[in-house]
Amino acid sequence: MLGLLFVLLNIADLILTAILLRLEIGIEANPLLASMPFWGVAILKLSLPAAVVVWLYRRRHLLYLLNGGMAIVVVWDLSWLIGSV
């Protein structure tokens, strides 16, 4: 369940980032991802979380930390979107 939450939070981050970039009210804060085309960013933001979940399958405490971090990122994205309305 923690792994699914991590993947879903990453998908939410991808969607919110795409909206913010499309509306020109946000930026991609990761310098590596900012230099890539959007399709590359999408592939990384969807495949890497799945790989991390498989790798950390037995390390649930780390998934708690990662979920907390991604939840903060998603709330940050939402605050940018709400603040621009």
N, CA, C and O atoms as CSV, one atom per row, in Angstrom:
chain,resi,resn,atom,element,x,y,z
A,1,MET,N,N,0.810,-1.196,0.000
A,1,MET,CA,C,0.000,0.000,0.000
A,1,MET,C,C,0.862,1.272,0.000
A,1,MET,O,O,0.543,2.251,-0.674
A,2,LEU,N,N,1.961,1.236,0.771
A,2,LEU,CA,C,2.848,2.397,0.799
A,2,LEU,C,C,3.482,2.644,-0.564
A,2,LEU,O,O,3.674,3.791,-0.968
A,3,GLY,N,N,3.804,1.572,-1.265
A,3,GLY,CA,C,4.390,1.709,-2.590
A,3,GLY,C,C,3.427,2.328,-3.580
A,3,GLY,O,O,3.806,3.185,-4.379
A,4,LEU,N,N,2.181,1.891,-3.525
A,4,LEU,CA,C,1.159,2.461,-4.405
A,4,LEU,C,C,0.969,3.944,-4.119
A,4,LEU,O,O,0.832,4.747,-5.043
A,5,LEU,N,N,0.959,4.309,-2.836
A,5,LEU,CA,C,0.823,5.721,-2.474
A,5,LEU,C,C,1.982,6.535,-3.034
A,5,LEU,O,O,1.779,7.640,-3.535
A,6,PHE,N,N,3.197,5.994,-2.951
A,6,PHE,CA,C,4.362,6.703,-3.471
A,6,PHE,C,C,4.250,6.934,-4.977
A,6,PHE,O,O,4.546,8.023,-5.469
A,7,VAL,N,N,3.823,5.910,-5.699
A,7,VAL,CA,C,3.660,6.042,-7.149
A,7,VAL,C,C,2.557,7.060,-7.463
A,7,VAL,O,O,2.725,7.893,-8.354
A,8,LEU,N,N,1.438,7.001,-6.744
A,8,LEU,CA,C,0.336,7.945,-6.981
A,8,LEU,C,C,0.742,9.381,-6.667
A,8,LEU,O,O,0.350,10.302,-7.384
A,9,LEU,N,N,1.518,9.585,-5.611
A,9,LEU,CA,C,1.997,10.934,-5.306
A,9,LEU,C,C,2.915,11.450,-6.409
A,9,LEU,O,O,2.881,12.637,-6.733
A,10,ASN,N,N,3.724,10.587,-6.983
A,10,ASN,CA,C,4.588,10.995,-8.096
A,10,ASN,C,C,3.778,11.325,-9.342
A,10,ASN,O,O,4.121,12.250,-10.078
A,11,ILE,N,N,2.710,10.577,-9.583
A,11,ILE,CA,C,1.830,10.891,-10.716
A,11,ILE,C,C,1.147,12.236,-10.494
A,11,ILE,O,O,1.025,13.035,-11.423
A,12,ALA,N,N,0.701,12.486,-9.256
A,12,ALA,CA,C,0.090,13.780,-8.939
A,12,ALA,C,C,1.091,14.913,-9.159
A,12,ALA,O,O,0.732,15.963,-9.692
A,13,ASP,N,N,2.335,14.707,-8.754
A,13,ASP,CA,C,3.379,15.709,-8.968
A,13,ASP,C,C,3.587,15.962,-10.458
A,13,ASP,O,O,3.721,17.110,-10.879
A,14,LEU,N,N,3.614,14.905,-11.250
A,14,LEU,CA,C,3.783,15.054,-12.700
A,14,LEU,C,C,2.640,15.857,-13.312
A,14,LEU,O,O,2.875,16.764,-14.109
A,15,ILE,N,N,1.410,15.528,-12.943
A,15,ILE,CA,C,0.247,16.226,-13.498
A,15,ILE,C,C,0.239,17.690,-13.070
A,15,ILE,O,O,0.010,18.578,-13.892
A,16,LEU,N,N,0.486,17.943,-11.791
A,16,LEU,CA,C,0.489,19.335,-11.310
A,16,LEU,C,C,1.623,20.132,-11.937
A,16,LEU,O,O,1.443,21.298,-12.289
A,17,THR,N,N,2.785,19.514,-12.078
A,17,THR,CA,C,3.906,20.205,-12.721
A,17,THR,C,C,3.564,20.547,-14.164
A,17,THR,O,O,3.858,21.648,-14.629
A,18,ALA,N,N,2.946,19.612,-14.872
A,18,ALA,CA,C,2.552,19.867,-16.264
A,18,ALA,C,C,1.572,21.031,-16.345
A,18,ALA,O,O,1.690,21.878,-17.231
A,19,ILE,N,N,0.610,21.082,-15.434
A,19,ILE,CA,C,-0.362,22.175,-15.429
A,19,ILE,C,C,0.325,23.497,-15.140
A,19,ILE,O,O,0.074,24.494,-15.817
A,20,LEU,N,N,1.191,23.508,-14.134
A,20,LEU,CA,C,1.889,24.746,-13.773
A,20,LEU,C,C,2.787,25.243,-14.903
A,20,LEU,O,O,2.865,26.446,-15.153
A,21,LEU,N,N,3.456,24.334,-15.576
A,21,LEU,CA,C,4.308,24.734,-16.705
A,21,LEU,C,C,3.465,25.231,-17.874
A,21,LEU,O,O,3.822,26.208,-18.531
A,22,ARG,N,N,2.361,24.564,-18.129
A,22,ARG,CA,C,1.486,24.953,-19.239
A,22,ARG,C,C,0.896,26.350,-19.002
A,22,ARG,O,O,0.775,27.147,-19.932
A,23,LEU,N,N,0.532,26.632,-17.751
A,23,LEU,CA,C,-0.033,27.943,-17.408
A,23,LEU,C,C,1.045,29.008,-17.199
A,23,LEU,O,O,0.742,30.180,-16.976
A,24,GLU,N,N,2.310,28.582,-17.276
A,24,GLU,CA,C,3.469,29.470,-17.095
A,24,GLU,C,C,3.448,30.174,-15.741
A,24,GLU,O,O,3.772,31.357,-15.642
A,25,ILE,N,N,3.066,29.434,-14.701
A,25,ILE,CA,C,3.071,29.997,-13.351
A,25,ILE,C,C,3.990,29.202,-12.424
A,25,ILE,O,O,4.059,29.484,-11.228
A,26,GLY,N,N,4.688,28.223,-12.964
A,26,GLY,CA,C,5.588,27.413,-12.163
A,26,GLY,C,C,6.791,26.989,-12.969
A,26,GLY,O,O,6.847,27.177,-14.184
A,27,ILE,N,N,7.750,26.414,-12.276
A,27,ILE,CA,C,8.966,25.922,-12.915
A,27,ILE,C,C,9.243,24.510,-12.418
A,27,ILE,O,O,8.724,24.102,-11.378
A,28,GLU,N,N,10.047,23.775,-13.146
A,28,GLU,CA,C,10.548,22.497,-12.659
A,28,GLU,C,C,11.777,22.808,-11.825
A,28,GLU,O,O,12.782,23.286,-12.352
A,29,ALA,N,N,11.706,22.543,-10.535
A,29,ALA,CA,C,12.776,22.926,-9.615
A,29,ALA,C,C,13.997,22.016,-9.713
A,29,ALA,O,O,15.094,22.421,-9.329
A,30,ASN,N,N,13.832,20.815,-10.212
A,30,ASN,CA,C,14.953,19.898,-10.357
A,30,ASN,C,C,15.736,20.292,-11.614
A,30,ASN,O,O,15.202,20.195,-12.719
A,31,PRO,N,N,16.987,20.734,-11.466
A,31,PRO,CA,C,17.745,21.201,-12.635
A,31,PRO,C,C,17.957,20.119,-13.701
A,31,PRO,O,O,18.010,20.430,-14.891
A,32,LEU,N,N,18.078,18.866,-13.292
A,32,LEU,CA,C,18.235,17.784,-14.263
A,32,LEU,C,C,16.970,17.628,-15.101
A,32,LEU,O,O,17.044,17.510,-16.324
A,33,LEU,N,N,15.822,17.628,-14.453
A,33,LEU,CA,C,14.562,17.475,-15.167
A,33,LEU,C,C,14.197,18.725,-15.965
A,33,LEU,O,O,13.570,18.626,-17.019
A,34,ALA,N,N,14.583,19.891,-15.471
A,34,ALA,CA,C,14.253,21.139,-16.159
A,34,ALA,C,C,14.907,21.219,-17.536
A,34,ALA,O,O,14.404,21.901,-18.429
A,35,SER,N,N,16.023,20.522,-17.702
A,35,SER,CA,C,16.727,20.577,-18.986
A,35,SER,C,C,16.241,19.504,-19.968
A,35,SER,O,O,16.732,19.425,-21.095
A,36,MET,N,N,15.285,18.684,-19.543
A,36,MET,CA,C,14.803,17.582,-20.394
A,36,MET,C,C,13.480,17.954,-21.057
A,36,MET,O,O,12.747,18.801,-20.546
A,37,PRO,N,N,13.171,17.327,-22.190
A,37,PRO,CA,C,11.837,17.516,-22.774
A,37,PRO,C,C,10.791,16.874,-21.862
A,37,PRO,O,O,11.112,15.998,-21.058
A,38,PHE,N,N,9.540,17.317,-21.993
A,38,PHE,CA,C,8.514,16.850,-21.066
A,38,PHE,C,C,8.306,15.343,-21.122
A,38,PHE,O,O,8.057,14.721,-20.089
A,39,TRP,N,N,8.401,14.748,-22.292
A,39,TRP,CA,C,8.201,13.300,-22.379
A,39,TRP,C,C,9.263,12.554,-21.583
A,39,TRP,O,O,8.975,11.511,-20.995
A,40,GLY,N,N,10.478,13.072,-21.558
A,40,GLY,CA,C,11.542,12.466,-20.756
A,40,GLY,C,C,11.278,12.594,-19.275
A,40,GLY,O,O,11.518,11.667,-18.502
A,41,VAL,N,N,10.778,13.758,-18.888
A,41,VAL,CA,C,10.417,13.982,-17.490
A,41,VAL,C,C,9.309,13.009,-17.092
A,41,VAL,O,O,9.360,12.410,-16.018
A,42,ALA,N,N,8.315,12.856,-17.954
A,42,ALA,CA,C,7.196,11.961,-17.654
A,42,ALA,C,C,7.678,10.518,-17.486
A,42,ALA,O,O,7.249,9.822,-16.566
A,43,ILE,N,N,8.560,10.077,-18.366
A,43,ILE,CA,C,9.078,8.710,-18.261
A,43,ILE,C,C,9.819,8.519,-16.948
A,43,ILE,O,O,9.620,7.516,-16.262
A,44,LEU,N,N,10.678,9.479,-16.589
A,44,LEU,CA,C,11.428,9.364,-15.342
A,44,LEU,C,C,10.520,9.417,-14.124
A,44,LEU,O,O,10.686,8.637,-13.186
A,45,LYS,N,N,9.552,10.345,-14.134
A,45,LYS,CA,C,8.682,10.502,-12.968
A,45,LYS,C,C,7.701,9.340,-12.809
A,45,LYS,O,O,7.097,9.188,-11.747
A,46,LEU,N,N,7.536,8.534,-13.827
A,46,LEU,CA,C,6.664,7.364,-13.708
A,46,LEU,C,C,7.445,6.071,-13.487
A,46,LEU,O,O,6.968,5.181,-12.784
A,47,SER,N,N,8.628,5.953,-14.070
A,47,SER,CA,C,9.369,4.698,-13.958
A,47,SER,C,C,10.247,4.631,-12.703
A,47,SER,O,O,10.330,3.582,-12.065
A,48,LEU,N,N,10.899,5.732,-12.348
A,48,LEU,CA,C,11.777,5.696,-11.182
A,48,LEU,C,C,11.035,5.400,-9.879
A,48,LEU,O,O,11.528,4.607,-9.077
A,49,PRO,N,N,9.868,6.006,-9.638
A,49,PRO,CA,C,9.155,5.656,-8.396
A,49,PRO,C,C,8.797,4.170,-8.321
A,49,PRO,O,O,8.875,3.565,-7.251
A,50,ALA,N,N,8.411,3.594,-9.435
A,50,ALA,CA,C,8.086,2.169,-9.445
A,50,ALA,C,C,9.331,1.337,-9.119
A,50,ALA,O,O,9.251,0.360,-8.375
A,51,ALA,N,N,10.465,1.723,-9.671
A,51,ALA,CA,C,11.718,1.011,-9.387
A,51,ALA,C,C,12.111,1.164,-7.915
A,51,ALA,O,O,12.580,0.210,-7.295
A,52,VAL,N,N,11.921,2.350,-7.366
A,52,VAL,CA,C,12.235,2.588,-5.955
A,52,VAL,C,C,11.358,1.729,-5.059
A,52,VAL,O,O,11.832,1.176,-4.066
A,53,VAL,N,N,10.085,1.615,-5.403
A,53,VAL,CA,C,9.166,0.795,-4.600
A,53,VAL,C,C,9.608,-0.668,-4.609
A,53,VAL,O,O,9.595,-1.327,-3.569
A,54,VAL,N,N,9.994,-1.168,-5.763
A,54,VAL,CA,C,10.469,-2.554,-5.842
A,54,VAL,C,C,11.738,-2.719,-5.018
A,54,VAL,O,O,11.889,-3.707,-4.299
A,55,TRP,N,N,12.640,-1.767,-5.119
A,55,TRP,CA,C,13.911,-1.832,-4.401
A,55,TRP,C,C,13.712,-1.751,-2.886
A,55,TRP,O,O,14.415,-2.428,-2.136
A,56,LEU,N,N,12.763,-0.933,-2.431
A,56,LEU,CA,C,12.537,-0.724,-0.992
A,56,LEU,C,C,11.382,-1.562,-0.455
A,56,LEU,O,O,10.820,-1.240,0.592
A,57,TYR,N,N,11.025,-2.621,-1.149
A,57,TYR,CA,C,9.858,-3.409,-0.767
A,57,TYR,C,C,9.881,-3.820,0.703
A,57,TYR,O,O,8.846,-3.760,1.367
A,58,ARG,N,N,10.992,-4.221,1.208
A,58,ARG,CA,C,11.092,-4.686,2.595
A,58,ARG,C,C,11.515,-3.584,3.560
A,58,ARG,O,O,11.642,-3.842,4.757
A,59,ARG,N,N,11.726,-2.417,3.097
A,59,ARG,CA,C,12.159,-1.289,3.948
A,59,ARG,C,C,11.031,-0.276,4.074
A,59,ARG,O,O,11.114,0.834,3.547
A,60,ARG,N,N,9.992,-0.666,4.768
A,60,ARG,CA,C,8.797,0.155,4.874
A,60,ARG,C,C,9.078,1.515,5.507
A,60,ARG,O,O,8.460,2.508,5.124
A,61,HIS,N,N,9.998,1.577,6.465
A,61,HIS,CA,C,10.280,2.851,7.131
A,61,HIS,C,C,10.795,3.893,6.143
A,61,HIS,O,O,10.511,5.081,6.299
A,62,LEU,N,N,11.538,3.472,5.140
A,62,LEU,CA,C,12.006,4.415,4.123
A,62,LEU,C,C,10.861,4.882,3.222
A,62,LEU,O,O,10.840,6.029,2.777
A,63,LEU,N,N,9.919,3.991,2.961
A,63,LEU,CA,C,8.761,4.395,2.154
A,63,LEU,C,C,7.910,5.422,2.892
A,63,LEU,O,O,7.331,6.309,2.265
A,64,TYR,N,N,7.827,5.312,4.217
A,64,TYR,CA,C,7.127,6.346,4.992
A,64,TYR,C,C,7.783,7.704,4.769
A,64,TYR,O,O,7.096,8.699,4.534
A,65,LEU,N,N,9.107,7.747,4.842
A,65,LEU,CA,C,9.837,8.998,4.638
A,65,LEU,C,C,9.643,9.537,3.220
A,65,LEU,O,O,9.411,10.731,3.033
A,66,LEU,N,N,9.738,8.663,2.233
A,66,LEU,CA,C,9.567,9.092,0.845
A,66,LEU,C,C,8.146,9.604,0.587
A,66,LEU,O,O,7.957,10.595,-0.118
A,67,ASN,N,N,7.156,8.925,1.158
A,67,ASN,CA,C,5.775,9.385,1.000
A,67,ASN,C,C,5.579,10.748,1.641
A,67,ASN,O,O,4.895,11.608,1.085
A,68,GLY,N,N,6.175,10.946,2.805
A,68,GLY,CA,C,6.081,12.256,3.455
A,68,GLY,C,C,6.708,13.346,2.602
A,68,GLY,O,O,6.149,14.435,2.467
A,69,GLY,N,N,7.863,13.055,2.031
A,69,GLY,CA,C,8.527,14.034,1.173
A,69,GLY,C,C,7.724,14.344,-0.069
A,69,GLY,O,O,7.602,15.506,-0.456
A,70,MET,N,N,7.173,13.316,-0.702
A,70,MET,CA,C,6.372,13.544,-1.910
A,70,MET,C,C,5.066,14.258,-1.584
A,70,MET,O,O,4.580,15.057,-2.384
A,71,ALA,N,N,4.493,13.976,-0.414
A,71,ALA,CA,C,3.273,14.685,-0.007
A,71,ALA,C,C,3.560,16.178,0.130
A,71,ALA,O,O,2.732,17.009,-0.243
A,72,ILE,N,N,4.724,16.514,0.661
A,72,ILE,CA,C,5.109,17.927,0.783
A,72,ILE,C,C,5.251,18.551,-0.608
A,72,ILE,O,O,4.812,19.680,-0.826
A,73,VAL,N,N,5.854,17.831,-1.540
A,73,VAL,CA,C,6.014,18.339,-2.911
A,73,VAL,C,C,4.648,18.577,-3.561
A,73,VAL,O,O,4.443,19.601,-4.212
A,74,VAL,N,N,3.722,17.645,-3.389
A,74,VAL,CA,C,2.398,17.785,-3.995
A,74,VAL,C,C,1.642,18.961,-3.371
A,74,VAL,O,O,0.976,19.717,-4.078
A,75,VAL,N,N,1.745,19.113,-2.057
A,75,VAL,CA,C,1.102,20.270,-1.404
A,75,VAL,C,C,1.729,21.563,-1.902
A,75,VAL,O,O,1.022,22.546,-2.121
A,76,TRP,N,N,3.044,21.577,-2.084
A,76,TRP,CA,C,3.732,22.756,-2.614
A,76,TRP,C,C,3.212,23.097,-4.018
A,76,TRP,O,O,2.923,24.256,-4.317
A,77,ASP,N,N,3.098,22.073,-4.870
A,77,ASP,CA,C,2.555,22.283,-6.221
A,77,ASP,C,C,1.136,22.848,-6.155
A,77,ASP,O,O,0.796,23.791,-6.871
A,78,LEU,N,N,0.323,22.263,-5.292
A,78,LEU,CA,C,-1.064,22.736,-5.154
A,78,LEU,C,C,-1.118,24.177,-4.658
A,78,LEU,O,O,-1.973,24.951,-5.087
A,79,SER,N,N,-0.213,24.537,-3.761
A,79,SER,CA,C,-0.209,25.909,-3.248
A,79,SER,C,C,0.121,26.900,-4.369
A,79,SER,O,O,-0.435,27.998,-4.404
A,80,TRP,N,N,1.016,26.522,-5.281
A,80,TRP,CA,C,1.321,27.381,-6.430
A,80,TRP,C,C,0.095,27.528,-7.334
A,80,TRP,O,O,-0.209,28.619,-7.818
A,81,LEU,N,N,-0.597,26.415,-7.550
A,81,LEU,CA,C,-1.759,26.431,-8.421
A,81,LEU,C,C,-2.901,27.243,-7.809
A,81,LEU,O,O,-3.526,28.054,-8.493
A,82,ILE,N,N,-3.169,27.026,-6.535
A,82,ILE,CA,C,-4.226,27.764,-5.842
A,82,ILE,C,C,-3.881,29.243,-5.706
A,82,ILE,O,O,-4.744,30.111,-5.841
A,83,GLY,N,N,-2.606,29.515,-5.437
A,83,GLY,CA,C,-2.169,30.911,-5.278
A,83,GLY,C,C,-2.248,31.724,-6.554
A,83,GLY,O,O,-2.273,32.954,-6.507
A,84,SER,N,N,-2.288,31.055,-7.689
A,84,SER,CA,C,-2.323,31.786,-8.956
A,84,SER,C,C,-3.737,32.103,-9.400
A,84,SER,O,O,-3.926,32.849,-10.361
A,85,VAL,N,N,-4.721,31.561,-8.731
A,85,VAL,CA,C,-6.127,31.767,-9.134
A,85,VAL,C,C,-6.618,33.108,-8.658
A,85,VAL,O,O,-7.772,33.463,-8.898
